[in-house]
Amino acid sequence: MTVLTESEKDQLDQHGFLLLESLIPPDTTAQLRERALALAEAEQKAGKGHTYLANDSAQRVWNLIDKGEMFEETIQEPKMLAAMEYLLGADCTLSSFTVNVLYPSAPDAGLHIDYPLSGLPTPRPNFPMVANSVWFLDDWTVENGATSCVPGSHRRLEALPEPGVEYADELQICGPRGSVLIVNGAIWHGSSENRTNETRVGLLGFFCRSILKPQQAHLELVSDAVVSRATPTLKRLLGLESLPNMNT
Ligand SMILES: O=C(O)CCC(=O)C(=O)O
């Protein structure tokens, strides 16, 4: 069983984020990038691209579990899951799994905390409720929009980041392609401006405690074939072990 070291746990507890550097082998990273971009292009061509930010300069591809067998395996990566289970409990579930593409000139997306925390009354819970894994399918650099974080901001239980403000303690988390950044969903974070001529491609594997309603209704969105071949871990992540009861 893969577990976090004490220093990795401490990093998550104290700073609210952890960079798992070069976790994914280069050939897998390249395949994931190719598939992610192919899906983004196909959805745009079909007029179903989920674009956002100014001039449609960023794009999400939703419901990845149903968009290629490689994503079923990817979301069960043991070290990433160990981090999620440390933060959210051994029974944590998938909230959503998406591609996030930043095209050249995508602006800074601004700092935020993750769904559904910003809609909760304050003080927000002082333990993690949701957490994201940001998969670097390109090198994450200051120039191409590497994720910004404000270390320790998961402990600011009353406050929210102010739109447009640059915080003195905000850092961009850079790293080589194949790295996975784990962020407590309560930390102030967001993608930065892509000032390069290259597209920055990432995946967002977003998880929640099993008591929460996930961001996507996996069991309605995922095909029967995916569910029937799912490993016990994937079934649990899709929510099969945390369904409301059907007693009448
Ligand atoms: O793509 C990134 O750098 C981070 C995106 C993110 O944090 C989000 O959309 O919640």
The ligand as an SDF file (V2000), in Angstrom:
LIG
                    3D

 10  9  0  0  0  0  0  0  0  0999 V2000
   -5.0250   24.5440  -13.9460 O   0  0  0  0  0  0  0  0  0  0  0  0
   -4.5570   25.0290  -12.9090 C   0  0  0  0  0  0  0  0  0  0  0  0
   -3.4130   25.4970  -12.8190 O   0  0  0  0  0  0  0  0  0  0  0  0
   -5.4100   25.0650  -11.6690 C   0  0  0  0  0  0  0  0  0  0  0  0
   -6.8740   25.0680  -11.9730 C   0  0  0  0  0  0  0  0  0  0  0  0
   -7.7040   25.0380  -10.7460 C   0  0  0  0  0  0  0  0  0  0  0  0
   -7.2250   25.0950   -9.6750 O   0  0  0  0  0  0  0  0  0  0  0  0
   -9.1530   24.9520  -10.8020 C   0  0  0  0  0  0  0  0  0  0  0  0
   -9.7120   25.1650  -11.8720 O   0  0  0  0  0  0  0  0  0  0  0  0
   -9.7770   24.7050   -9.7270 O   0  0  0  0  0  0  0  0  0  0  0  0
  1  2  2  0
  2  3  1  0
  2  4  1  0
  4  5  1  0
  5  6  1  0
  6  7  2  0
  6  8  1  0
  8  9  2  0
  8 10  1  0
M  END
$$$$
